């Protein structure tokens, strides 16, 4: 029995899923393959993901592969109630609604695990964390999991290092077909889409501070520069800091950048990036946003405690008055591209979700053969997804000849 807001919204959600489907040729190719081969037949799959149209189509692909699906959200503000209704109407168990409280969110996570999953598809590792803590009775039945995010992999690799990881995990986030496109181009576009539609302000001429220069940070900084902003990067990794410098950005500490930025975007996957010591240094009108998975990168509790007054300045924007100046926070410090927008572009997620589907198929096919550790995605999955994408775009590329293969590898592999 699903727990959603309103099943009557299903028709509205179905229209959105159909739009996404028409722009996801790679996932559609896998849908046909999964429907034909049924690689997940007889398996129960639990999914925690940003519950919107693109991810709904991924769930439909897994269902076509024979999976019994239980689905929940991975962020209270990214769940679309009409999409949840459409999936529930289509025969899946769905436990999610927009604006869930912390208690409701945790309950929905546990409800999505109640059927005893064989496979887990995670976005932030909330299902995995629950399976290793409060829902440990379901842990023995899990074949493996796939993880979509940098943040989730940090949590899972910490468990691997501690020797407490209960099943094998495929690091979808690290696949070439994921981080090179999803993290860079997807995050880069969707973050600014969320900020601009929420604020209705121009980016050109402003100073943007990007915290973190991983693949997501690279995308955010690149798009800010393209929109005409001056960009400052803050980092803790000296290699990435040099890379940002050579890409043409200013690099400094957050203490130094705090007084210069007009818009701040945290995208580190870590906590306490912008804290109480930074707020007093900021300009009047500074805008704070987060593009990391969890709302821990900006210390919103300290911001609220320090404020003389707080109020909603605009839909999804809270204003905090501190000593005569105002600082603005978008979407409660949650993922700005989803809490204030529609997430990554559909065509970009077509590649990432193809890797998710292929990873679950791989785990099912290799049941009992893998150790309880974090595995890289087999390289052929990225090449396969990329080739399907090129085919859908009508792009043809060269192939190595036998002579070239012999030159490169000594003999034809």
Secondary structure as a PSIPRED ss2 file (coil, helix, strand):
# PSIPRED VFORMAT (PSIPRED V4.0)

   1 X C   1.000  0.000  0.000
   2 X C   1.000  0.000  0.000
   3 X E   0.000  0.000  1.000
   4 X C   1.000  0.000  0.000
   5 X C   1.000  0.000  0.000
   6 X C   1.000  0.000  0.000
   7 X H   0.000  1.000  0.000
   8 X H   0.000  1.000  0.000
   9 X H   0.000  1.000  0.000
  10 X H   0.000  1.000  0.000
  11 X H   0.000  1.000  0.000
  12 X H   0.000  1.000  0.000
  13 X H   0.000  1.000  0.000
  14 X H   0.000  1.000  0.000
  15 X H   0.000  1.000  0.000
  16 X H   0.000  1.000  0.000
  17 X H   0.000  1.000  0.000
  18 X H   0.000  1.000  0.000
  19 X H   0.000  1.000  0.000
  20 X H   0.000  1.000  0.000
  21 X H   0.000  1.000  0.000
  22 X H   0.000  1.000  0.000
  23 X C   1.000  0.000  0.000
  24 X C   1.000  0.000  0.000
  25 X H   0.000  1.000  0.000
  26 X H   0.000  1.000  0.000
  27 X H   0.000  1.000  0.000
  28 X H   0.000  1.000  0.000
  29 X H   0.000  1.000  0.000
  30 X H   0.000  1.000  0.000
  31 X H   0.000  1.000  0.000
  32 X H   0.000  1.000  0.000
  33 X H   0.000  1.000  0.000
  34 X H   0.000  1.000  0.000
  35 X H   0.000  1.000  0.000
  36 X H   0.000  1.000  0.000
  37 X H   0.000  1.000  0.000
  38 X C   1.000  0.000  0.000
  39 X C   1.000  0.000  0.000
  40 X C   1.000  0.000  0.000
  41 X C   1.000  0.000  0.000
  42 X C   1.000  0.000  0.000
  43 X C   1.000  0.000  0.000
  44 X E   0.000  0.000  1.000
  45 X E   0.000  0.000  1.000
  46 X E   0.000  0.000  1.000
  47 X E   0.000  0.000  1.000
  48 X E   0.000  0.000  1.000
  49 X E   0.000  0.000  1.000
  50 X C   1.000  0.000  0.000
  51 X C   1.000  0.000  0.000
  52 X C   1.000  0.000  0.000
  53 X H   0.000  1.000  0.000
  54 X H   0.000  1.000  0.000
  55 X H   0.000  1.000  0.000
  56 X H   0.000  1.000  0.000
  57 X H   0.000  1.000  0.000
  58 X H   0.000  1.000  0.000
  59 X H   0.000  1.000  0.000
  60 X H   0.000  1.000  0.000
  61 X H   0.000  1.000  0.000
  62 X H   0.000  1.000  0.000
  63 X H   0.000  1.000  0.000
  64 X H   0.000  1.000  0.000
  65 X C   1.000  0.000  0.000
  66 X C   1.000  0.000  0.000
  67 X C   1.000  0.000  0.000
  68 X E   0.000  0.000  1.000
  69 X E   0.000  0.000  1.000
  70 X E   0.000  0.000  1.000
  71 X E   0.000  0.000  1.000
  72 X E   0.000  0.000  1.000
  73 X E   0.000  0.000  1.000
  74 X C   1.000  0.000  0.000
  75 X C   1.000  0.000  0.000
  76 X C   1.000  0.000  0.000
  77 X C   1.000  0.000  0.000
  78 X C   1.000  0.000  0.000
  79 X C   1.000  0.000  0.000
  80 X C   1.000  0.000  0.000
  81 X H   0.000  1.000  0.000
  82 X H   0.000  1.000  0.000
  83 X H   0.000  1.000  0.000
  84 X H   0.000  1.000  0.000
  85 X H   0.000  1.000  0.000
  86 X H   0.000  1.000  0.000
  87 X H   0.000  1.000  0.000
  88 X H   0.000  1.000  0.000
  89 X H   0.000  1.000  0.000
  90 X C   1.000  0.000  0.000
  91 X C   1.000  0.000  0.000
  92 X C   1.000  0.000  0.000
  93 X E   0.000  0.000  1.000
  94 X E   0.000  0.000  1.000
  95 X E   0.000  0.000  1.000
  96 X C   1.000  0.000  0.000
  97 X C   1.000  0.000  0.000
  98 X C   1.000  0.000  0.000
  99 X C   1.000  0.000  0.000
 100 X C   1.000  0.000  0.000
 101 X C   1.000  0.000  0.000
 102 X H   0.000  1.000  0.000
 103 X H   0.000  1.000  0.000
 104 X H   0.000  1.000  0.000
 105 X H   0.000  1.000  0.000
 106 X H   0.000  1.000  0.000
 107 X H   0.000  1.000  0.000
 108 X H   0.000  1.000  0.000
 109 X H   0.000  1.000  0.000
 110 X H   0.000  1.000  0.000
 111 X H   0.000  1.000  0.000
 112 X H   0.000  1.000  0.000
 113 X H   0.000  1.000  0.000
 114 X C   1.000  0.000  0.000
 115 X C   1.000  0.000  0.000
 116 X C   1.000  0.000  0.000
 117 X C   1.000  0.000  0.000
 118 X C   1.000  0.000  0.000
 119 X E   0.000  0.000  1.000
 120 X E   0.000  0.000  1.000
 121 X E   0.000  0.000  1.000
 122 X E   0.000  0.000  1.000
 123 X C   1.000  0.000  0.000
 124 X C   1.000  0.000  0.000
 125 X C   1.000  0.000  0.000
 126 X H   0.000  1.000  0.000
 127 X H   0.000  1.000  0.000
 128 X H   0.000  1.000  0.000
 129 X H   0.000  1.000  0.000
 130 X H   0.000  1.000  0.000
 131 X H   0.000  1.000  0.000
 132 X H   0.000  1.000  0.000
 133 X C   1.000  0.000  0.000
 134 X C   1.000  0.000  0.000
 135 X C   1.000  0.000  0.000
 136 X H   0.000  1.000  0.000
 137 X H   0.000  1.000  0.000
 138 X H   0.000  1.000  0.000
 139 X H   0.000  1.000  0.000
 140 X H   0.000  1.000  0.000
 141 X H   0.000  1.000  0.000
 142 X C   1.000  0.000  0.000
 143 X C   1.000  0.000  0.000
 144 X E   0.000  0.000  1.000
 145 X E   0.000  0.000  1.000
 146 X E   0.000  0.000  1.000
 147 X E   0.000  0.000  1.000
 148 X C   1.000  0.000  0.000
 149 X C   1.000  0.000  0.000
 150 X H   0.000  1.000  0.000
 151 X H   0.000  1.000  0.000
 152 X H   0.000  1.000  0.000
 153 X H   0.000  1.000  0.000
 154 X H   0.000  1.000  0.000
 155 X H   0.000  1.000  0.000
 156 X H   0.000  1.000  0.000
 157 X H   0.000  1.000  0.000
 158 X H   0.000  1.000  0.000
 159 X H   0.000  1.000  0.000
 160 X H   0.000  1.000  0.000
 161 X H   0.000  1.000  0.000
 162 X H   0.000  1.000  0.000
 163 X C   1.000  0.000  0.000
 164 X C   1.000  0.000  0.000
 165 X C   1.000  0.000  0.000
 166 X C   1.000  0.000  0.000
 167 X C   1.000  0.000  0.000
 168 X E   0.000  0.000  1.000
 169 X E   0.000  0.000  1.000
 170 X E   0.000  0.000  1.000
 171 X E   0.000  0.000  1.000
 172 X H   0.000  1.000  0.000
 173 X H   0.000  1.000  0.000
 174 X H   0.000  1.000  0.000
 175 X C   1.000  0.000  0.000
 176 X H   0.000  1.000  0.000
 177 X H   0.000  1.000  0.000
 178 X H   0.000  1.000  0.000
 179 X H   0.000  1.000  0.000
 180 X H   0.000  1.000  0.000
 181 X H   0.000  1.000  0.000
 182 X H   0.000  1.000  0.000
 183 X H   0.000  1.000  0.000
 184 X H   0.000  1.000  0.000
 185 X H   0.000  1.000  0.000
 186 X H   0.000  1.000  0.000
 187 X H   0.000  1.000  0.000
 188 X H   0.000  1.000  0.000
 189 X H   0.000  1.000  0.000
 190 X H   0.000  1.000  0.000
 191 X H   0.000  1.000  0.000
 192 X H   0.000  1.000  0.000
 193 X H   0.000  1.000  0.000
 194 X H   0.000  1.000  0.000
 195 X H   0.000  1.000  0.000
 196 X H   0.000  1.000  0.000
 197 X H   0.000  1.000  0.000
 198 X H   0.000  1.000  0.000
 199 X H   0.000  1.000  0.000
 200 X C   1.000  0.000  0.000
 201 X C   1.000  0.000  0.000
 202 X C   1.000  0.000  0.000
 203 X C   1.000  0.000  0.000
 204 X C   1.000  0.000  0.000
 205 X C   1.000  0.000  0.000
 206 X C   1.000  0.000  0.000
 207 X E   0.000  0.000  1.000
 208 X E   0.000  0.000  1.000
 209 X E   0.000  0.000  1.000
 210 X E   0.000  0.000  1.000
 211 X E   0.000  0.000  1.000
 212 X C   1.000  0.000  0.000
 213 X C   1.000  0.000  0.000
 214 X C   1.000  0.000  0.000
 215 X H   0.000  1.000  0.000
 216 X H   0.000  1.000  0.000
 217 X H   0.000  1.000  0.000
 218 X H   0.000  1.000  0.000
 219 X H   0.000  1.000  0.000
 220 X H   0.000  1.000  0.000
 221 X H   0.000  1.000  0.000
 222 X H   0.000  1.000  0.000
 223 X H   0.000  1.000  0.000
 224 X H   0.000  1.000  0.000
 225 X H   0.000  1.000  0.000
 226 X H   0.000  1.000  0.000
 227 X C   1.000  0.000  0.000
 228 X C   1.000  0.000  0.000
 229 X C   1.000  0.000  0.000
 230 X E   0.000  0.000  1.000
 231 X E   0.000  0.000  1.000
 232 X E   0.000  0.000  1.000
 233 X E   0.000  0.000  1.000
 234 X E   0.000  0.000  1.000
 235 X C   1.000  0.000  0.000
 236 X C   1.000  0.000  0.000
 237 X C   1.000  0.000  0.000
 238 X H   0.000  1.000  0.000
 239 X H   0.000  1.000  0.000
 240 X H   0.000  1.000  0.000
 241 X H   0.000  1.000  0.000
 242 X H   0.000  1.000  0.000
 243 X H   0.000  1.000  0.000
 244 X H   0.000  1.000  0.000
 245 X H   0.000  1.000  0.000
 246 X H   0.000  1.000  0.000
 247 X C   1.000  0.000  0.000
 248 X C   1.000  0.000  0.000
 249 X C   1.000  0.000  0.000
 250 X E   0.000  0.000  1.000
 251 X E   0.000  0.000  1.000
 252 X C   1.000  0.000  0.000
 253 X C   1.000  0.000  0.000
 254 X H   0.000  1.000  0.000
 255 X H   0.000  1.000  0.000
 256 X H   0.000  1.000  0.000
 257 X H   0.000  1.000  0.000
 258 X C   1.000  0.000  0.000
 259 X C   1.000  0.000  0.000
 260 X C   1.000  0.000  0.000
 261 X C   1.000  0.000  0.000
 262 X C   1.000  0.000  0.000
 263 X E   0.000  0.000  1.000
 264 X E   0.000  0.000  1.000
 265 X E   0.000  0.000  1.000
 266 X E   0.000  0.000  1.000
 267 X C   1.000  0.000  0.000
 268 X C   1.000  0.000  0.000
 269 X C   1.000  0.000  0.000
 270 X C   1.000  0.000  0.000
 271 X C   1.000  0.000  0.000
 272 X C   1.000  0.000  0.000
 273 X C   1.000  0.000  0.000
 274 X E   0.000  0.000  1.000
 275 X C   1.000  0.000  0.000
 276 X H   0.000  1.000  0.000
 277 X H   0.000  1.000  0.000
 278 X H   0.000  1.000  0.000
 279 X H   0.000  1.000  0.000
 280 X C   1.000  0.000  0.000
 281 X C   1.000  0.000  0.000
 282 X C   1.000  0.000  0.000
 283 X C   1.000  0.000  0.000
 284 X C   1.000  0.000  0.000
 285 X C   1.000  0.000  0.000
 286 X C   1.000  0.000  0.000
 287 X E   0.000  0.000  1.000
 288 X E   0.000  0.000  1.000
 289 X E   0.000  0.000  1.000
 290 X E   0.000  0.000  1.000
 291 X C   1.000  0.000  0.000
 292 X C   1.000  0.000  0.000
 293 X C   1.000  0.000  0.000
 294 X C   1.000  0.000  0.000
 295 X C   1.000  0.000  0.000
 296 X C   1.000  0.000  0.000
 297 X C   1.000  0.000  0.000
 298 X E   0.000  0.000  1.000
 299 X C   1.000  0.000  0.000
 300 X H   0.000  1.000  0.000
 301 X H   0.000  1.000  0.000
 302 X H   0.000  1.000  0.000
 303 X H   0.000  1.000  0.000
 304 X H   0.000  1.000  0.000
 305 X H   0.000  1.000  0.000
 306 X H   0.000  1.000  0.000
 307 X C   1.000  0.000  0.000
 308 X C   1.000  0.000  0.000
 309 X E   0.000  0.000  1.000
 310 X E   0.000  0.000  1.000
 311 X E   0.000  0.000  1.000
 312 X E   0.000  0.000  1.000
 313 X E   0.000  0.000  1.000
 314 X E   0.000  0.000  1.000
 315 X C   1.000  0.000  0.000
 316 X C   1.000  0.000  0.000
 317 X E   0.000  0.000  1.000
 318 X E   0.000  0.000  1.000
 319 X E   0.000  0.000  1.000
 320 X E   0.000  0.000  1.000
 321 X E   0.000  0.000  1.000
 322 X E   0.000  0.000  1.000
 323 X C   1.000  0.000  0.000
 324 X C   1.000  0.000  0.000
 325 X E   0.000  0.000  1.000
 326 X E   0.000  0.000  1.000
 327 X E   0.000  0.000  1.000
 328 X E   0.000  0.000  1.000
 329 X E   0.000  0.000  1.000
 330 X E   0.000  0.000  1.000
 331 X H   0.000  1.000  0.000
 332 X H   0.000  1.000  0.000
 333 X H   0.000  1.000  0.000
 334 X C   1.000  0.000  0.000
 335 X E   0.000  0.000  1.000
 336 X H   0.000  1.000  0.000
 337 X H   0.000  1.000  0.000
 338 X H   0.000  1.000  0.000
 339 X H   0.000  1.000  0.000
 340 X C   1.000  0.000  0.000
 341 X C   1.000  0.000  0.000
 342 X C   1.000  0.000  0.000
 343 X C   1.000  0.000  0.000
 344 X C   1.000  0.000  0.000
 345 X C   1.000  0.000  0.000
 346 X H   0.000  1.000  0.000
 347 X H   0.000  1.000  0.000
 348 X H   0.000  1.000  0.000
 349 X H   0.000  1.000  0.000
 350 X H   0.000  1.000  0.000
 351 X H   0.000  1.000  0.000
 352 X H   0.000  1.000  0.000
 353 X H   0.000  1.000  0.000
 354 X H   0.000  1.000  0.000
 355 X H   0.000  1.000  0.000
 356 X H   0.000  1.000  0.000
 357 X H   0.000  1.000  0.000
 358 X H   0.000  1.000  0.000
 359 X H   0.000  1.000  0.000
 360 X H   0.000  1.000  0.000
 361 X H   0.000  1.000  0.000
 362 X H   0.000  1.000  0.000
 363 X H   0.000  1.000  0.000
 364 X H   0.000  1.000  0.000
 365 X H   0.000  1.000  0.000
 366 X C   1.000  0.000  0.000
 367 X C   1.000  0.000  0.000
 368 X C   1.000  0.000  0.000
 369 X C   1.000  0.000  0.000
 370 X C   1.000  0.000  0.000
 371 X C   1.000  0.000  0.000
 372 X C   1.000  0.000  0.000
 373 X C   1.000  0.000  0.000
 374 X E   0.000  0.000  1.000
 375 X E   0.000  0.000  1.000
 376 X E   0.000  0.000  1.000
 377 X C   1.000  0.000  0.000
 378 X C   1.000  0.000  0.000
 379 X H   0.000  1.000  0.000
 380 X H   0.000  1.000  0.000
 381 X H   0.000  1.000  0.000
 382 X H   0.000  1.000  0.000
 383 X H   0.000  1.000  0.000
 384 X H   0.000  1.000  0.000
 385 X H   0.000  1.000  0.000
 386 X H   0.000  1.000  0.000
 387 X H   0.000  1.000  0.000
 388 X H   0.000  1.000  0.000
 389 X H   0.000  1.000  0.000
 390 X H   0.000  1.000  0.000
 391 X H   0.000  1.000  0.000
 392 X H   0.000  1.000  0.000
 393 X H   0.000  1.000  0.000
 394 X C   1.000  0.000  0.000
 395 X C   1.000  0.000  0.000
 396 X C   1.000  0.000  0.000
 397 X C   1.000  0.000  0.000
 398 X C   1.000  0.000  0.000
 399 X C   1.000  0.000  0.000
 400 X C   1.000  0.000  0.000
 401 X C   1.000  0.000  0.000
 402 X H   0.000  1.000  0.000
 403 X H   0.000  1.000  0.000
 404 X H   0.000  1.000  0.000
 405 X H   0.000  1.000  0.000
 406 X H   0.000  1.000  0.000
 407 X H   0.000  1.000  0.000
 408 X H   0.000  1.000  0.000
 409 X H   0.000  1.000  0.000
 410 X C   1.000  0.000  0.000
 411 X C   1.000  0.000  0.000
 412 X C   1.000  0.000  0.000
 413 X C   1.000  0.000  0.000
